[in-house]
Amino acid sequence: MAEPDIPQKEPYAVEVERGRSYFWCRCGKSAKQPFCDASHKGTEFTPVRYKAEKTGTVYFCGCKRSGNAPLCDGTHKAL
């Protein structure tokens, strides 16, 4: 599998709404980080759906290498 681009080496703090779905960019090419804008078209990447279980702040991975995708797990600290 190809390596995704790294748009930033820190998480994106996003306010989410309970019950709403969000589509996290896996390829790193989206201009609307951390969310998908279909820039992955023609690649092996597809977005990851995240459905918010509660309203509040969520930290989406910015380096695209989290083992807990789409959420940050601190992997960016080792890059």
SEDO-866806 format. One line per field, with one value per residue: x, y, z of N, C-alpha, C in turn; residue in three letters. Coordinates in pm, 1 decimal, padded with zeros to 6 digits. Layout:
N
n_xx = [X;...] $
n_yy = [Y;...] $
n_zz = [Z;...] $
ca_xx = [X;...] $
ca_yy = [Y;...] $
ca_zz = [Z;...] $
c_xx = [X;...] $
c_yy = [Y;...] $
c_zz = [Z;...] $
code = [ala;...] $
//
This chain:
79
n_xx = [00084.2;00049.1;00207.9;00038.8;00009.8;00141.7;-00033.6;-00015.2;00174.2;00033.1;-00271.5;-00606.7;-00831.6;-01168.7;-01502.8;-01766.2;-02094.5;-02328.4;-02437.3;-02396.8;-02228.3;-01888.4;-01634.6;-01322.6;-01019.1;-00802.4;-00589.6;-00439.3;-00432.6;-00646.0;-00792.2;-00952.6;-00883.5;-00943.5;-01098.3;-01245.4;-01225.1;-01254.0;-01009.8;-00865.6;-00938.5;-00866.5;-00660.5;-00544.0;-00659.1;-00930.6;-01187.0;-01241.5;-01518.1;-01656.5;-01867.2;-02011.8;-02042.7;-02106.6;-02163.3;-01903.7;-01547.0;-01327.0;-01026.3;-00888.8;-00666.2;-00377.5;-00144.9;-00192.8;-00120.5;-00204.0;-00268.0;-00515.1;-00700.9;-00986.6;-00891.2;-00648.8;-00354.1;-00113.6;00100.8;00225.3;00423.3;00652.9;00740.9] $
n_yy = [-00118.6;00224.0;00510.5;00758.1;01117.8;01363.1;01590.6;01746.6;01738.0;01693.7;01655.6;01728.6;01928.5;01895.5;02000.0;01789.9;01655.5;01461.3;01157.9;01238.8;01177.4;01175.1;01209.8;01110.4;01209.3;00987.1;00979.2;01211.7;01422.0;01599.6;01924.2;02008.8;01934.2;01789.1;01633.5;01446.6;01542.5;01421.2;01402.2;01173.2;01024.3;00793.7;00677.0;00426.8;00481.0;00534.3;00723.3;00733.1;00654.3;00821.0;00805.1;01015.2;00952.9;01110.6;01458.9;01693.1;01766.1;01614.6;01450.6;01432.6;01238.6;01388.2;01320.4;01094.5;00835.7;00703.2;00434.0;00409.5;00507.1;00691.5;00862.0;01041.7;00889.5;00961.5;00891.0;01073.5;01196.8;01049.4;01086.5] $
n_zz = [00000.0;-00076.0;00075.3;00261.1;00210.9;00440.8;00591.6;00826.9;01132.6;01371.4;01559.9;01436.5;01593.9;01627.8;01650.6;01697.8;01619.5;01793.6;01650.8;01389.1;01077.7;00968.9;00723.0;00712.8;00568.6;00419.5;00244.2;00259.3;00082.3;00060.6;00039.1;00233.9;00496.0;00818.4;00656.1;00382.6;00040.2;-00195.7;-00325.2;-00339.0;-00557.7;-00811.4;-00678.3;-00442.7;-00204.1;00027.4;00193.5;00553.9;00744.3;01019.7;01287.9;01510.3;01850.7;02059.3;02129.3;02103.3;02138.4;01912.0;01823.4;01528.0;01330.9;01194.7;01065.2;00923.2;00988.6;01212.4;01436.6;01525.7;01352.0;01248.8;01442.2;01639.0;01767.2;01866.5;01706.6;01537.6;01684.1;01658.3;01402.8] $
ca_xx = [00000.0;00120.9;00206.6;-00037.5;00077.1;00129.8;-00071.6;00041.4;00221.8;-00044.6;-00412.4;-00704.8;-00937.7;-01293.5;-01627.2;-01857.1;-02230.9;-02374.4;-02519.1;-02356.3;-02114.6;-01779.7;-01550.2;-01183.2;-00929.5;-00696.4;-00477.4;-00361.0;-00432.4;-00763.4;-00777.2;-01046.8;-00838.4;-00907.6;-01205.3;-01229.7;-01283.3;-01244.8;-00877.8;-00811.5;-00984.6;-00757.6;-00560.1;-00595.1;-00714.1;-01071.8;-01207.0;-01288.1;-01638.9;-01658.2;-01998.4;-01995.8;-02127.2;-02150.1;-02123.2;-01784.2;-01423.7;-01261.5;-00895.2;-00865.1;-00525.5;-00329.1;-00030.0;-00250.3;-00053.1;-00254.9;-00315.1;-00652.0;-00765.4;-00940.6;-00852.8;-00506.0;-00301.5;00018.2;00202.9;00294.3;00538.4;00769.4;00771.6] $
ca_yy = [00000.0;00351.1;00593.2;00882.6;01244.4;01408.9;01732.0;01810.9;01643.7;01711.8;01626.4;01834.0;01932.6;01924.7;01986.1;01699.8;01643.8;01324.1;01099.3;01283.6;01106.9;01255.5;01126.1;01148.6;01190.7;00889.7;00996.4;01329.1;01520.1;01685.9;02065.3;02033.5;01851.5;01648.6;01562.3;01409.2;01625.0;01333.1;01411.0;01037.3;00959.7;00740.8;00615.3;00311.8;00529.3;00568.5;00789.7;00653.6;00711.0;00831.7;00847.9;01069.2;00893.2;01219.6;01592.8;01739.2;01776.6;01490.9;01479.4;01351.9;01224.0;01478.3;01261.0;00984.6;00710.9;00654.6;00297.4;00422.8;00594.3;00822.5;00943.5;01051.7;00803.5;01011.3;00841.7;01189.3;01235.2;00970.7;01112.0] $
ca_zz = [00000.0;-00082.8;00196.0;00242.9;00239.2;00579.9;00587.9;00946.0;01233.9;01494.6;01530.9;01408.3;01694.0;01556.8;01725.8;01626.2;01671.2;01817.2;01545.8;01255.9;01018.2;00914.3;00638.4;00733.3;00454.8;00446.1;00150.9;00296.5;-00026.6;00065.5;00073.2;00343.8;00608.2;00806.9;00588.3;00242.5;-00065.8;-00313.3;-00388.1;-00349.0;-00681.5;-00892.6;-00591.0;-00367.6;-00078.1;00042.3;00322.0;00667.6;00806.2;01165.7;01336.0;01644.8;01953.8;02146.6;02087.5;02173.4;02061.8;01870.2;01765.7;01408.8;01295.0;01090.6;00994.7;00844.0;01022.7;01340.1;01447.5;01574.4;01253.0;01207.8;01557.0;01669.0;01874.0;01902.9;01614.7;01478.1;01767.6;01616.2;01261.3] $
c_xx = [00087.9;00111.3;00124.8;00050.8;00056.1;00094.4;-00023.1;00076.7;00161.9;-00189.8;-00492.2;-00812.5;-01065.5;-01411.4;-01722.6;-01992.8;-02270.3;-02464.7;-02479.6;-02235.0;-02017.4;-01690.6;-01408.6;-01100.4;-00817.1;-00572.5;-00386.4;-00361.2;-00547.0;-00728.5;-00866.9;-01011.7;-00911.7;-01007.7;-01179.4;-01295.8;-01274.3;-01111.9;-00813.0;-00849.5;-00865.2;-00644.9;-00622.4;-00661.2;-00864.1;-01088.2;-01257.5;-01407.8;-01624.4;-01796.3;-01982.1;-02095.1;-02178.1;-02101.1;-02002.8;-01665.0;-01364.2;-01130.2;-00867.8;-00716.8;-00489.3;-00214.9;-00070.6;-00182.9;-00098.0;-00297.2;-00459.2;-00733.4;-00917.7;-00893.3;-00703.1;-00468.8;-00160.3;00129.9;00285.3;00418.9;00665.9;00810.2;00880.0] $
c_yy = [00123.9;00424.5;00719.5;01004.5;01277.8;01557.4;01811.2;01705.6;01674.3;01684.2;01751.6;01824.1;01979.4;01904.5;01901.6;01696.2;01497.6;01278.4;01137.7;01203.5;01206.1;01161.3;01181.4;01115.6;01095.4;00915.6;01113.6;01439.4;01621.2;01829.5;02102.2;01948.5;01886.7;01566.7;01544.8;01511.8;01553.1;01344.1;01274.1;00967.4;00918.3;00680.2;00495.4;00352.5;00554.4;00635.8;00692.6;00725.2;00708.3;00881.5;00888.9;01006.9;00996.9;01351.5;01635.4;01746.1;01638.8;01531.4;01382.7;01353.3;01318.1;01420.3;01143.1;00850.1;00651.6;00508.1;00292.8;00512.9;00580.3;00912.2;00936.2;00955.6;00845.4;00966.5;00956.8;01229.1;01163.4;00997.4;01217.4] $
c_zz = [00000.0;00050.4;00168.8;00265.5;00386.3;00577.5;00709.5;01049.4;01370.5;01460.9;01496.5;01515.5;01624.2;01651.2;01642.2;01695.5;01682.3;01702.6;01404.4;01208.1;00956.1;00833.9;00638.9;00610.1;00493.7;00360.5;00186.0;00192.4;-00021.4;00104.2;00191.0;00465.4;00736.5;00725.8;00439.1;00150.4;-00200.9;-00387.1;-00406.7;-00479.2;-00766.3;-00811.4;-00521.5;-00235.6;-00085.6;00178.2;00428.8;00729.9;00958.3;01205.3;01482.1;01741.9;02053.2;02088.9;02170.0;02080.4;02036.8;01804.2;01651.0;01374.1;01180.2;01009.8;00907.2;00871.0;01156.1;01332.4;01494.6;01479.9;01258.6;01321.7;01582.9;01782.5;01914.9;01810.8;01556.4;01556.4;01727.2;01470.8;01246.7] $
code = [met;ala;glu;pro;asp;ile;pro;gln;lys;glu;pro;tyr;ala;val;glu;val;glu;arg;gly;arg;ser;tyr;phe;trp;cys;arg;cys;gly;lys;ser;ala;lys;gln;pro;phe;cys;asp;ala;ser;his;lys;gly;thr;glu;phe;thr;pro;val;arg;tyr;lys;ala;glu;lys;thr;gly;thr;val;tyr;phe;cys;gly;cys;lys;arg;ser;gly;asn;ala;pro;leu;cys;asp;gly;thr;his;lys;ala;leu] $
//
